[in-house]
Amino acid sequence: MRAAEEAAFATGVQVEALMNKAGAGVAQAVTKFFQKPGRCIVFAGKGHNAGDALFAAQCLEQRGWKTEVRLAFKEADFSNLMRKKLGDLLRRPPDVLGAAPSEAANADLVGTFGQFAPDLTEQRTTTQNTIAREACSSIAAPLVILDGLLGVGARPPLREPIRAACRAINQLRTTKGGYVFAVDLPTGLDTDSGKKDRDCVVADFTVTIGYAKPGLVADGALNYVGRIEVVPLEELRPPQTKPKEIIASPVAFRGLLPRRNYNSYKNQFGRIGVVAGSKGFVGAALMASQGALRAGAGLVEVFVPEEIYEIVAGAAFMEVMVKPVASYRHLLKEKVDVWAVGPGLGKSRAVEILELVEKVKQPMVLGKNFRAPALQRQTIADAAPRRNETAFPRRATVARQNSDEIL
């Protein structure tokens, strides 16, 4: 990420302009999930990550949100740009926790400041309780917390005063039902490996800037990252090396779904045959067919056993063509462009299903059960090199994506 930023700055991109774009993207992500304005508490460090969070809060204020800021460091430690972003948000000096309120403070201003001073180690518990009490009294839902403490490059273990700030964020989330939005990464998480500190911020949403970092999609990071939202910035390019994983998001699929001509029609955009569902697993067929439609298929046919045909036909999207199947062997004659086989099929017709998978010539997306010995025969993985077959991933990385982003 640092290299991407330096490359952008070398081309003349201004630091503040990039910060504003990132912050606006964070605010947009917040309002995507919480349309009704509420209260936003910003936990700010002293780097660019804090600047992103502060500008996001400024955008939210313009949309009717009430904002508060909690500073992890003294204002004297901030860079000039950080001081500017702080001043843009609130035109008054911050109040230090434990000190008397500033006489110059405008009572009409929404912002309230607090600091986790490094020399107040013995008062950390009091500090956290004060934050929870002051920030959450008389708050109408939703309560959103922006984690702008540390950015890319910071690695565990955490040090004070950041550790105390992370504990305060997690306490607000636990005791007051706040929703945590991590800016670029949850503080305390290593974005390369996914390793985390014991006091790592537990985020409900991680709004990552530019592109998703490897540590965010590590399996062990799931409960700390939450849902991933990507804020694409043209100025920040991902590394040229081939990624091991790609986040399923509109950004990743944009090139695959170009805008269509107004005179286009369904037969121009492919026919997908979905083989899914069985007694007790009707939802698998419905979700698979819906996913095929959202991916842009022109025609979607879902083939289900006769015993669940009426249920699926009555619940499926009207664009989906639901067809009963007496024997899966009959599907070898179907003229489809791509097959999706596996979701909710069960084992009762394993022989027929394997025969279908082995004999069809079209490209195919296979369910996870074809990668395990569940069907009591040689798995299709052994035959995969002979044509275009893809195993459907049943991973937390996909499961935690917003439903609007799953294709």
N, C-alpha and C positions, 0 to 999 in steps of 0.2 A: 504494500500500500504506500509506504514511504517513497519507493522508487517511482510509483505511478504519479504521486503528487509532485515530486521533483521534476519529472518529465513534463508535467502540465505547466508548472511554473516557468520552466525553461522556455516554453513557447510563448510566454507573455501573459498567461492566465494569472489574474490577481487572486491572492490568498482570500481576501474578504469576499470576492465574488463567488468563489468556489464554496466558501463557508455558507454564504446565503442560500445557494442552490441546495446544499445538503440540508440545511435547517428547514427550508421550505418543504423539502421532500419528507422530512420527519413529521412536520406538522400535518402534511397531507395524509400520511399513514395513520396518525392519531384520529383525524376526523373521518377517515374511511371506516374505522371500527366504532367510533363514538361520534355520531352526528350531532347529538345534543351537547352544547357547551357545558363544561363543568369546571373543576378546579385542577390546575396543573402545578405540581411542585417540581422544580428543577434542582437537581443535585449537580453542582458544577465544580469541576477541577480548575486547572489553570491553563490548559492547552487548547488546541483547535477543536477537540471533541466538545469541550465546554462551550466554545463559541457556536458550534452547530446547534447545541441544545438551547442556548440562549436565544438564537435567532428563531428557532422553532417556537419557543414560548412567545416571542414577539408576534409571530404569525398567528398563533392561537389566540392571543389577546385581541387581535383585529377581528377575530371571528366570534368574539363574545366570551372567551374563556377568562377566568380569573387565575392569575399566576403568582407563584411564590418562588423564591430562589434561596437555596441553601449552599453556601460557599464552603468548600473544604479547606481553602487556604485564605490567608489574609490578602486583601486587595493589593497590598504593596508587592506581592509576589507575582501578580499578573503581568502579562505582556501588554503593550500599548493597545493592540488589537482587541485583546480580551476585555480590557477596561472600556474600550469603545462599545463593544457589544453589550456589556453590562449597563453602560450609560444609556444606550439606545432603548433598552428594555424598561428601565426604571430611572427616572431623573432625580435620584436622591442617593445619599450615602447609605450603605448597608448598616443595619443594626446588628451588633454582636450579641450572641446569646449570653444571657447573664448580665448584660449591661442595661443601663437605663435607656428608654426609647429616645431616639434623636429628636430634639426640639424642631429641627428643620424638616422633619418628615411630614409629608402631606398626608393627612388622614384619609384622603379620598383615594390615594394610590393603593392599588391592590397588592403590590409586591411586598413581601416580608422576607428579610434576610436573616441568616444565621450562619455561624462559622463553627467548624470543628478545629479549634486551634491546637497545634501540636503540643503546647505546654499545659493542656487541660486533660491529661490522661486520666487523672483521678475522677474527673467529672463526666466521663463518657456515658455512663448509664443515665445520669441526670440529663445530659444533652439529648440522648435518644428519646427519653420520655417527654422532654420539652417539645421536641420536634413533632412527635406524634400528637401531643395534646394541642399545640398551637396550630398545626397544619390541618388537623382533621376536625376541629370543633366547628359545628354548624355547617358542615359541608354537605351539599346535595350531590348525589351521584351524577356523573362518574368522577372518581378521583384518579387522575393519571399522574404518574411519576416518571420524569425523564432522567435517565442515568447518563449524565455527561461528565463523569468523573475522570475516566482514563480512556485513551484511544489505542489504536493499533501500535504495537511496539512495546507496550507495558506487559509485563509477564508476572505471574505469581512467583513468590508470595507477596501479598499485599503488605503495605506499611502504613503506619499512622501518618496523617489523619484519615487517609482513604479507607482504611479498614473500618473505622468507626462510622464513616458515612455509608458504607455498604451495609453494615448492620442496621443502620437507621432505615435505609430503603427497604430492606427485607422485613423489618418490624412493621413499617407502614403497610406493606403488602399483606402481612399476616393478620394484623390486628384491626386494620381499618378497611380491608378489602380493596386497596389500591391496585391499579393495573400498571405494571412497570414496562416502560418502553426503553430499551437499551439503545443508545445512539452508537451505531456501528458495531458494538460488542458489549456484552455484560461485563462490567468491571470485575476483574479477578479471573477472567478466562483467557487462556492463551489461544490466540486466533490461528496459530499454526498447528498446534497439536490437539487442542480441545481440553487440555488439562486445566483444572480450576483450583482456586484457593478455597479453603474451608468456609470463608465468608464471602464467597463470590455472590454477586448480585443475582437473584433469581428473577429473570425477566419473563413476562408474558408475551412480549413481542420484542424482536430484535430488528431494528431498522438499519440495515447495513448499507454503507455508502459505496457507490460505484459498482461493486460486485461482492458476492458472498465469499468470505474467507474460509479456508479449509477447516479450521477449528470449529466453526459454527455448525458444520454438518457431521461432526464426529458423534458417534452414537452416545458416548458418555456425556455429551454436552446438552442433550435434548432437554432435560428438565431445567436447565439454566438459560437456554436460548429462547424457548417457546416458539411461536410462529416467526418465520423469517419474512421480512419485507425488504426488497431490494430497491434502493433509490439509484436508478441509472444516471450516470453523469458522463457525457460525451468526453469530457476532459480527462477522466480517469479510466484508463484501459487496464484490463486484467493482465496478468503475466502471460507472456507468449507461450510458455510451456503448456502442454496439453493437460487440462484438469482431470483429476481422477473421478470427480463427481460434478454434476451440473444440477443446480437448483431448478426445480420445475416452477418456472415463473413466466409471466408474459414476456419479459426481456429475453429469456432463453429461446422462446418459441416464435418470437416476432418474425424472424426471417422465414419461418416455415409456413406462415399463413399470411401471404400478401393480400392486399385489398383486392376485392373482386370487381369485375366489370358489372355494370348494372344489367346487362342483357345475359348474364350467366345463368345457368340452370343446374339442377342437382346432379345430372348425369356426368357433368364435367369434373366432379370432385370426389370420385371414387365411391366404391361400395364396400362396406365393412360387414363381415359376417361374424356375429358374436355368438359363441357357443358357451352358454353359461346357465347356472341355476339348477336347482333340484328341489325336491320336497324338503321344506324347512329352510331353504336358502334362496328365497325369491329375490331378496334385496340385491344379491350379487348380480343377477341378470339385469335388474333395473339400473343399478349404478354403472355397470359396464357399458350399457347402451347409451346412457346419458353422457358418459365420458367420450364415447365415440362421436356423438353429435357435437359436443363442445370442442372437439379437436378439429372440426371442420369437414367431416365426412358428408358427402352429398346424399348418400343412401345408407341407412343402417338397418340391417336385419338381425333380429335376435332369435336364435333357435333354442327352444326350451322343451323339456319333456311334456308329453300330453297332459300329465296329471297336474301341472301348474300353469298350463297355457292360459286358462281363463283369468287367473289371478294376475299374471304378468301383463296380459293384453289389456286388462282394465286399469292397471296402474302405470303403464309405460307412457312416455311422452307420445303425443299424437303423431310426431314425425317418425317414430320407430315402427317398423313392420315386424310384428311378433308372429312367429310361425311355430306350430307344434311339430315335434319330432317323434316318430315312432322308433326309428333306428338311426343312429348317427352315421351309419355307413351310407345312407342316402344323400348325405351332404356332400359327398365327393363329386356330385354332378352340379352343384351350385356354382354359379358364375359370380364370384366375389373377387375383389382385388386384394384384400387383406383379411386374415382371420385373427380373431381374438378368442382364445380358447382357455378355459380353466376356472374362472371365478364361480365358486359355489357348485361345482359339478358333483362333488362327492366321489364315491368309489363304486357305486352300484353298477355302472356301465363302463368300467375301466377298460375292458377289452375293446369295445367299440370305439371309445374315445382315442385310445392309443393307435388304433388302426387308422382313424381319421387323421391324426397328427402325422403319422408316418407316410401317408399316401398323398395328401394334398400337395400341390406344387406352388401355391401362392405363398407370399411372405406371411409370417405368423408371429403373434405375440402370445406367449405361453404363461399360464398361471404358475405361481410359486410351487404348487404341488408337483409339477413335472420335474423339479430339481431334487426331489426326495423320493425314497423308495415306497411312497404311499400307495402307488398303483400296482405293487407286487410284480413289476416286470422291469426289463431294461429301460432305464429312463431315456427320455428323448434327448437328454444332454449329450449322449454318445453319438447321436446322429446330427447334432447341430451344425457341424461344419459343412454339411452338404447343401444347405440353402439358408436364406435369410430368416433366422429365428431369434427372437429376443425373449429373455425371461422377464416376466413382469415383476418389478421390485416391490416386495412387501416390507418397506423400511420406514423407520420413524421419519427419515428425511422427507418422504413423500407425504406421510400421514399428517405432518404438522403444517403443511402448506394451507393457506386459506382456500376455501372451496372455490372462490372466484378465480383461483390461479391454477387449479388442477386441470390439465387437458387430457 
